[in-house]
């Protein structure tokens, strides 16, 4: 944890943490800013949503394929039904 309080909208640094933050390199500061801003949480939720979307698209393709098979079988059965009506 960054040591920041989310309850405080000003994100004040606790005593002793200023020196630590000042000594951080740019990557560490970026990671800290991402944590403070909540972007990390957003990215995690975004990844989860994209995975759900991918799964849904795969399932849709599968359902479309099954529906196509059912429709072709239905067409065959309707043709057979018409042939049987002709013989009666």
N, C-alpha and C positions, 0 to 999 in steps of 0.2 A: 504494500500500500504506500501511497505517496506521502501520507501523513497529513494530508489536507482534509479539512472538514467540509463535507458536502452541504451541511446545514448552514454554513456561513457562505453567503454569496460572494464574499470578497476573497476567498481562498487565501487566508493569511498563513504565512509560514510559521510553524512553531519555532520557539527559541532553539538555537543550535542547528536548525535545518538550513538556515540561510547559507552557511559556509559550505554545507554539503551540495546544495543546488548550484552555488557559484562555481564549485569545482567540477561539476558535471561536464562531459563532452556534449557535442551537439546531438548525438543520437540518444543519449540518456535524457536530455532536456526534451527532445521530441517525444520520447516514450512517456515522460511525465506529463506533458501537455495533452497527449492523447488520452491518458488515464483521467486527468482532471476534467477534460471536456466531455468525456463520455463517448468519444468516437470509437473506442475499442469495443464498447458494448453494442454500439450501432453496427459495427462491422461483423461482430459475432452473430447478431440477429439477422443481418443481411445474408450471411453465408448459410444460415439455417433455412432462411426463406428460399434461397436459390436452390438448395438441395430438395426442398419440398416441391418446388416448381418443376425441377427436373424429373422427380419421381412421378409427379402428376402427368407430365408430358409423355413419359414412357407408358404409363397406364392408359392414357388416351389413345396412343398408337395401337396398343394391344386391343383395346375395346373397338377401335375402328376396324381393325383386321377381323375380329370376331364378327362384327356387324356385317362386314362385306361378305364373309362366308355364309352367314345366315340369309342375307338377301339373295345370294346366288342360289342357295338351296331352295329358298322360297320361290324363286322364279322357275326352277326346275319342277317343283311340285305343282305350281300353277299350270305349267305346260302339260304335265301328266294328267292333271285334273281335266283340262280341256279335251285331251285325247280320249279319256274315259267317257266323257259326256258325249262325244261323237259316236262311240260304239253302243251307247244305250238307246 
